[in-house]
Amino acid sequence: MATKRKVDVIVPAEESDQLLIRPLGAGQEVGRSCIILEFKGRKIMLDCGIHPGLEGMDALPYIDLIDPAEIDLLLISHFHLDHCGALPWFLQKTSFKGRTFMTHATKAIYRWLLSDYVKVSNISADDMLYTETDLEESMDKIETINFHEVKEVAGIKFWCYHAGHVLGAAMFMIEIAGVKLLYTGDFSRQEDRHLMAAEIPSSLLQHGPRHRQPRGAVSDPRLRSGPNEYWQNHPELHDIPIYYASSLAKKCMAVYQTYVNAMNDKIRKAININNPFVFKHISNLKSMDHFDDIGPSVVMASPGMMQSGLSRELFESWCTDKRNGVIIAGYCVEGTLAKHIMSEPEEITTMSGQKLQLKMSVDYISFSAHTDYQQTSEFIRALKPPHVILVHGEQNEMARLKAALIREYEDNDQVHIEVHNPRNTEAVTLNFRGEKLAKVMGSLADKKCVQGQRVSGILVKKNFNYHILNPSDLSTYTELAMSTVKQTQAVPFTGPYSLLVCHLRNLTGDVEELDGTEKSTLKIFKNITLVHEVGMVLLEWVSNPLNDMYADAVTTVVLEVQSNPKAQKGGPGLIQAVLLRDMFGVECVDFSDGKSISVTVDGRSVHVSLETRVRDECSEDDSLREMVELAVQRLYDALNPLI
């Protein structure tokens, strides 16, 4: 027997419990970090870097798979090119309209670092991703955040912790609808000469850190604090000059001195005695024109992967002499010259296309500002997140790290951790189901509620917070203003007013005749005002679903009395007159004005108003009054059985 296929229910993005994490770069590779988070209708981009081994548009993350206009928030973890190198292009050349945040130190160095990148890039102007002008204009679109400062954008709460690694590097904690995620960026749990170790967040996490595969930092003087003490104790080395060959490094050194408060306690204490960033035995080499290439020397030059710039010029000048050597101080990306020469080729190709013999020595010394396996596992052990997403690591190394983490927790019944290492553009989908709580605020909260009590108010939703408010409190607790719509409706009416009142009383017993008004006025259902004017009645009420329904009912009665001749002929006044004439005789009952009935017996009179049913006794004879009163009341009860 065939079964019916279940209809797919489309859940609005804001109501979905699925958290989607998709790397557009750094998925099983090193470089062009760019991670997209989607949850509850919000989209966040984490970092926007370039691939160091590629050029032009090829170096970008897979931005074409998303609509930049849908990104609410962009967070930059630190100033390295593989994490922020594509940011000017993304801010200036796409439809992105969200907000961008990084720390103060990151923004300060970002400007100089990317300016240097634009200048030393060895590609044509047409292939350049952005210009100096684009970079300058992007600065105005970048906002800064202090460490531990909580900010909120479109319902997304976020704050950052010290990540170690480099000055200003941040780990971002992100909270959406009660679900927390930690994006570590590149981090180091080991305190170095000037930076503190990465902090362990104190908040309870529902989603864990993204780890960066251990990698070395480039041989860049920005990451170095020179060992002055050693140099002072070895005078035999003083004849060998040491240079840091980078105008960028000199500019960044000023930034380092500005943001000493972001460094470790040792540096903050030392700065009060002497400046640890003033190097007595190391000189700044402005350019090759200022370099006397005579005798032994040590030059620290950037960029570390030697794709271009001064480090590339020096390498091509020295590589054919076996007396020279190059030290690669950190991880190198596939496709770069630094990675190529570590395989010890016999020759290399210069930037001009010339072939040169490689005779100089090539050595690798790990100078890592990243975590190793031990630090990473300890970090995860402290947080105990249910999920760990591995990005920004070489494919094979990342697979080994994933396997090691799984082995570490597979026999642990108390801690269950799932480890993911998605490829570029491959999404990891996690499910988080949280409770929706509505807080009662304002005047509604003045009285303590009891279990089972019904609370009536307006449900206000702002981002992912729900509140129940009295309408009068809207302007106090929200940016909303309360307004009322007063309806006025004129209905043609030329029939007897007393007949209309009678029919309205048949409709409801909640009919009140208002005193002190110039015109005949009724209050019906406590909310509908009816004013009798010449040739019409006016209905007035404050519009809401209930009052609108009441007004429709009253309007129907008015139209029925106006349009139905039988209703007018068979009005209650005529019926009462017929009854009283049967009781007292035709000549004793006067109904000539249509508004009141007069009963006269032996010179004694009783007057009855049809509008108010008030008996106006002109005689002291109670017997006549009681007879008329009883007859009118019985007739009224018969005509209005539901009242």
Secondary structure as the mmCIF struct_conf table of DSSP 4:
data_model
#
loop_
_struct_conf.conf_type_id
_struct_conf.id
_struct_conf.beg_label_comp_id
_struct_conf.beg_label_asym_id
_struct_conf.beg_label_seq_id
_struct_conf.end_label_comp_id
_struct_conf.end_label_asym_id
_struct_conf.end_label_seq_id
HELX_LH_PP_P HELX_LH_PP_P1 LYS A 4 VAL A 9
HELX_RH_3T_P HELX_RH_3T_P1 ALA A 13 GLU A 15
STRN STRN1 GLN A 18 GLY A 25
BEND BEND1 GLY A 27 GLY A 31
STRN STRN2 CYS A 34 PHE A 39
TURN_TY1_P TURN_TY1_P1 LYS A 40 GLY A 41
STRN STRN3 ARG A 42 LEU A 46
TURN_TY1_P TURN_TY1_P2 PRO A 52 GLY A 53
HELX_RH_3T_P HELX_RH_3T_P2 GLY A 56 ALA A 59
BEND BEND2 LEU A 60 LEU A 60
BEND BEND3 TYR A 62 TYR A 62
HELX_RH_3T_P HELX_RH_3T_P3 ILE A 63 LEU A 65
BEND BEND4 ILE A 66 ILE A 66
HELX_RH_3T_P HELX_RH_3T_P4 PRO A 68 GLU A 70
STRN STRN4 LEU A 73 LEU A 75
BEND BEND5 PHE A 79 PHE A 79
HELX_RH_AL_P HELX_RH_AL_P1 LEU A 81 CYS A 84
TURN_TY1_P TURN_TY1_P3 GLY A 85 ALA A 86
HELX_RH_AL_P HELX_RH_AL_P2 LEU A 87 LYS A 93
BEND BEND6 THR A 94 THR A 94
BEND BEND7 GLY A 98 GLY A 98
STRN STRN5 ARG A 99 THR A 103
HELX_RH_AL_P HELX_RH_AL_P3 HIS A 104 VAL A 120
BEND BEND8 ILE A 123 ILE A 123
HELX_RH_3T_P HELX_RH_3T_P5 ALA A 125 ASP A 127
BEND BEND9 LEU A 129 LEU A 129
HELX_RH_AL_P HELX_RH_AL_P4 GLU A 132 MET A 139
TURN_TY1_P TURN_TY1_P4 ASP A 140 LYS A 141
STRN STRN6 ILE A 142 ILE A 145
TURN_TY1_P TURN_TY1_P5 PHE A 147 HIS A 148
STRN STRN7 LYS A 151 VAL A 153
TURN_TY1_P TURN_TY1_P6 ALA A 154 GLY A 155
STRN STRN8 ILE A 156 HIS A 162
BEND BEND10 HIS A 165 VAL A 166
TURN_TY1_P TURN_TY1_P7 LEU A 167 GLY A 168
STRN STRN9 ALA A 170 ILE A 176
TURN_TY1_P TURN_TY1_P8 ALA A 177 GLY A 178
STRN STRN10 VAL A 179 TYR A 183
BEND BEND11 ASP A 186 ASP A 186
BEND BEND12 ARG A 189 GLN A 190
BEND BEND13 ARG A 193 HIS A 194
HELX_LH_PP_P HELX_LH_PP_P2 MET A 196 GLU A 199
BEND BEND14 SER A 203 SER A 203
HELX_LH_PP_P HELX_LH_PP_P3 LEU A 204 LEU A 205
BEND BEND15 GLN A 206 HIS A 207
STRN STRN11 PRO A 209 PRO A 209
STRN STRN12 ARG A 210 ARG A 212
HELX_LH_PP_P HELX_LH_PP_P4 GLY A 216 VAL A 218
BEND BEND16 SER A 219 SER A 219
HELX_RH_3T_P HELX_RH_3T_P6 PRO A 221 LEU A 223
HELX_RH_AL_P HELX_RH_AL_P5 ASN A 228 GLN A 232
TURN_TY1_P TURN_TY1_P9 ASN A 233 ASN A 233
HELX_RH_3T_P HELX_RH_3T_P7 PRO A 235 LEU A 237
TURN_TY1_P TURN_TY1_P10 HIS A 238 ASP A 239
BEND BEND17 ILE A 240 ILE A 240
STRN STRN13 ILE A 242 ALA A 245
HELX_RH_AL_P HELX_RH_AL_P6 SER A 247 THR A 258
TURN_TY1_P TURN_TY1_P11 TYR A 259 TYR A 259
HELX_RH_3T_P HELX_RH_3T_P8 VAL A 260 ALA A 262
BEND BEND18 MET A 263 MET A 263
HELX_RH_AL_P HELX_RH_AL_P7 ASP A 265 ALA A 270
TURN_TY1_P TURN_TY1_P12 ILE A 271 ILE A 273
BEND BEND19 ASN A 274 ASN A 274
TURN_TY1_P TURN_TY1_P13 PRO A 276 PHE A 277
BEND BEND20 LYS A 280 HIS A 281
STRN STRN14 ILE A 282 ASN A 284
HELX_RH_3T_P HELX_RH_3T_P9 MET A 288 HIS A 290
BEND BEND21 GLY A 295 GLY A 295
STRN STRN15 VAL A 298 ALA A 301
BEND BEND22 SER A 302 SER A 302
TURN_TY1_P TURN_TY1_P14 GLY A 304 MET A 305
BEND BEND23 GLN A 307 SER A 308
HELX_RH_AL_P HELX_RH_AL_P8 GLY A 309 TRP A 318
TURN_TY1_P TURN_TY1_P15 CYS A 319 THR A 320
TURN_TY1_P TURN_TY1_P16 LYS A 322 ARG A 323
STRN STRN16 GLY A 325 ILE A 328
BEND BEND24 GLY A 330 GLY A 330
TURN_TY1_P TURN_TY1_P17 GLU A 334 GLY A 335
BEND BEND25 THR A 336 THR A 336
HELX_RH_AL_P HELX_RH_AL_P9 LEU A 337 ILE A 341
TURN_TY1_P TURN_TY1_P18 MET A 342 SER A 343
BEND BEND26 GLU A 346 GLU A 346
STRN STRN17 GLU A 347 THR A 349
TURN_TY1_P TURN_TY1_P19 MET A 351 SER A 352
BEND BEND27 GLY A 353 GLY A 353
STRN STRN18 LYS A 355 GLN A 357
BEND BEND28 MET A 360 MET A 360
STRN STRN19 SER A 361 TYR A 364
BEND BEND29 HIS A 370 HIS A 370
HELX_RH_AL_P HELX_RH_AL_P10 TYR A 373 LEU A 383
BEND BEND30 PRO A 386 PRO A 386
STRN STRN20 HIS A 387 VAL A 391
BEND BEND31 HIS A 392 GLY A 393
HELX_RH_AL_P HELX_RH_AL_P11 GLN A 395 TYR A 409
TURN_TY1_P TURN_TY1_P20 GLU A 410 ASP A 411
BEND BEND32 ASP A 413 GLN A 414
STRN STRN21 GLU A 418 HIS A 420
HELX_LH_PP_P HELX_LH_PP_P5 PRO A 422 ARG A 423
TURN_TY1_P TURN_TY1_P21 ASN A 424 THR A 425
HELX_LH_PP_P HELX_LH_PP_P6 GLU A 426 ALA A 427
STRN STRN22 VAL A 428 ASN A 431
STRN STRN23 ALA A 438 VAL A 440
HELX_RH_3T_P HELX_RH_3T_P10 GLY A 442 ALA A 445
BEND BEND33 ASP A 446 LYS A 447
TURN_TY1_P TURN_TY1_P22 GLN A 451 GLY A 452
STRN STRN24 ILE A 458 LYS A 462
TURN_TY1_P TURN_TY1_P23 ASN A 463 PHE A 464
STRN STRN25 ASN A 465 LEU A 469
HELX_RH_3T_P HELX_RH_3T_P11 PRO A 471 ASP A 473
HELX_RH_AL_P HELX_RH_AL_P12 LEU A 474 TYR A 477
BEND BEND34 THR A 478 GLU A 479
STRN STRN26 LYS A 486 PRO A 492
BEND BEND35 GLY A 495 GLY A 495
HELX_RH_AL_P HELX_RH_AL_P13 TYR A 497 LEU A 507
BEND BEND36 GLY A 509 GLY A 509
STRN STRN27 VAL A 511 GLU A 513
HELX_LH_PP_P HELX_LH_PP_P7 LEU A 514 LEU A 514
BEND BEND37 ASP A 515 GLY A 516
BEND BEND38 GLU A 518 LYS A 519
STRN STRN28 THR A 521 ILE A 524
TURN_TY1_P TURN_TY1_P24 PHE A 525 ASN A 527
STRN STRN29 ILE A 528 GLU A 533
TURN_TY1_P TURN_TY1_P25 VAL A 534 GLY A 535
STRN STRN30 MET A 536 VAL A 542
BEND BEND39 ASN A 544 ASN A 544
HELX_RH_AL_P HELX_RH_AL_P14 PRO A 545 SER A 563
HELX_RH_AL_P HELX_RH_AL_P15 PRO A 565 LYS A 569
TURN_TY1_P TURN_TY1_P26 GLY A 570 GLY A 570
HELX_RH_AL_P HELX_RH_AL_P16 PRO A 572 PHE A 584
HELX_RH_3T_P HELX_RH_3T_P12 VAL A 586 CYS A 588
STRN STRN31 VAL A 589 ASP A 590
BEND BEND40 SER A 592 LYS A 595
STRN STRN32 SER A 596 VAL A 601
TURN_TY1_P TURN_TY1_P27 ASP A 602 GLY A 603
STRN STRN33 ARG A 604 SER A 609
TURN_TY1_P TURN_TY1_P28 LEU A 610 THR A 612
STRN STRN34 ARG A 615 GLU A 617
BEND BEND41 SER A 619 GLU A 620
HELX_RH_AL_P HELX_RH_AL_P17 ASP A 622 LEU A 639
TURN_TY1_P TURN_TY1_P29 PRO A 641 LEU A 642
#
